Amino acid sequence: MDFKFTEEEEVFKRVVKEFCEKHIAPVWVDLDEKGYFPAELYRKMADQGFFGIAIKPEYGGAGGTMVMSAIAVEEIAYADPQVAIPVYTLLQNGWPLALQIFGSEEAKNEILPRVVKNEAFFGIATTENQGGSDLAGTRVTAEKKGSTWFLNGEKMYISGVGELRELPWGGGFWILTRTGGMDRGHRALTAYAFLAKKEGKNVGGFEPTVMDEIGRRGLTTGGFKLTDVEIEDRYRIGDVDRGFYLSMEGFNIARILVAAACIGAGRWALDQAVEWFKQRKLFGKHISSFQGVSFRFAELYAQLEAAKYFVYKAAWMADKIYLEKDTSFKPSDLNVPVAMAKLTAPETCVRALEETMKWYGAYGYSKECPLYRAWLGCFSYVIGAEGAQNIMRYIIARDVIGKEYVE
Ligand SMILES: Cc1cc2nc3c(=O)[nH]c(=O)nc-3n(C[C@H](O)[C@H](O)[C@H](O)COP(=O)(O)OP(=O)(O)OC[C@H]3O[C@@H](n4cnc5c(N)ncnc54)[C@H](O)[C@@H]3O)c2cc1C
């Protein structure tokens, strides 16, 4: 057992932290207020190597790890707790790593070096209108004619649709599609690296829309319609009809980073609380002298620290499985650690923000106080971005109790 970051990880953490203090903390409120694409900031982040951290040098990356990706996302979320910048960062790390593990050489050579330089975006598109949790009900179809696949249907609530417009080269999504009858459920789904925009042009038949959301305004969420969109077979990820299983492994990677973002935002919330406790006096005492306040703070601090262990244990295990190819772990060993991290980190972070808003009193309810921005942004992960919370409970129950006893 070793509960310390390595020296290299500590140095990396310091570099990210210093960058965040200088470039992200001063702009996050403005970004949330105005909702724009911070192109120059992302250029600087790419220069620092914050996108595609675990991408290997042969695909243009620096060959870092998932632990380093989690460190970066956590620190970025501490500096931007409304989480637009950390979520953009986690998407640019999680799904490109999944592509590195499961994609074809041609797709990896084309997409990954561009993600590292932030010329291209690579996110995830599984959700459809009829219900994101039930992927067995996926309706977007992919049909093969010759060596080309034709995609039809509609995806909804997809992060990064607007950002594609802004990036010079373009990019797209790990997309999940139906390649067999509905009666075959999740056993007839195939994944592709779908480049919705390439060399500066949207592909034919791709119609994006951007939604208006209550928070996280520095990052867009939208949908898109696909009408006979052509995808060459080299963009297929894994075997036909294996897409559900590979996407679940991709979610295991991405959810670690989602949870890391919530740890960063939660830490920020509790630090705001400590600052407030030092100033606010009532009945002649600091409000943290009342145990009704300080005990609740202590509980939240402990819960956040526990969630942080889940995050880094899961990141460490992902490194063993996918980067070190340590055969003493199976990919499915990640299910429970990841679900525990994704279940606990967003819930604790949002509770920490709510309690801190209450400790701030009426000021916490004013727009001048930025806590509500973080609350609205992080709540996206309690609602269900990258997987609903009950799905995390289901995964834990299924793997611990046994599938035959929970279905
Ligand atoms: C800000 C934001 C960004 C997003 N970005 C992306 C993205 O980039 N790509 C993408 O593909 N999707 C994205 N999503 C969609 C996200 O993945 C879905 O919201 C999520 O999978 C849940 O699907 P749903 O919203 O359709 O809710 P539903 O699946 O309809 O679930 C509704 C409710 O039912 C509960 N529920 C569902 N199934 C069960 C069950 N078996 N047992 C008990 N309770 C259950 C859920 O917990 C939830 O509370 C994003 C969502 C948000 C809010």
The ligand as an ORCA input file, in Angstrom:
! r2SCAN-3c Opt
* xyz 0 1
  C     -24.994     18.390    -18.556
  C     -25.129     17.045    -19.197
  C     -24.180     16.626    -20.120
  C     -24.319     15.389    -20.743
  N     -23.379     15.006    -21.674
  C     -23.531     13.827    -22.325
  C     -22.605     13.437    -23.339
  O     -21.622     14.120    -23.602
  N     -22.836     12.283    -24.016
  C     -23.910     11.479    -23.752
  O     -24.063     10.449    -24.403
  N     -24.807     11.825    -22.781
  C     -24.640     12.960    -22.066
  N     -25.532     13.331    -21.094
  C     -26.674     12.483    -20.852
  C     -26.490     11.554    -19.661
  O     -25.636     10.482    -19.991
  C     -27.888     11.075    -19.257
  O     -28.516     12.171    -18.643
  C     -27.877      9.875    -18.334
  O     -27.359      8.727    -18.961
  C     -29.295      9.575    -17.849
  O     -30.169      9.476    -18.945
  P     -31.493     10.369    -18.994
  O     -31.145     11.774    -18.713
  O     -32.191     10.064    -20.249
  O     -32.347      9.862    -17.737
  P     -33.103      8.470    -17.653
  O     -32.247      7.366    -18.130
  O     -34.441      8.639    -18.268
  O     -33.268      8.320    -16.088
  C     -34.235      9.101    -15.370
  C     -34.195      8.749    -13.897
  O     -34.483      7.376    -13.706
  C     -33.500      6.777    -12.892
  N     -33.270      5.412    -13.362
  C     -32.956      5.032    -14.624
  N     -32.818      3.694    -14.681
  C     -33.008      3.228    -13.423
  C     -32.988      1.939    -12.816
  N     -32.733      0.842    -13.532
  N     -33.244      1.844    -11.494
  C     -33.512      2.940    -10.751
  N     -33.562      4.195    -11.273
  C     -33.312      4.331    -12.573
  C     -32.242      7.615    -13.076
  O     -31.399      7.545    -11.929
  C     -32.818      8.997    -13.281
  O     -32.978      9.642    -12.044
  C     -25.407     14.554    -20.434
  C     -26.357     14.952    -19.467
  C     -26.210     16.180    -18.845
  C     -27.209     16.579    -17.810
*
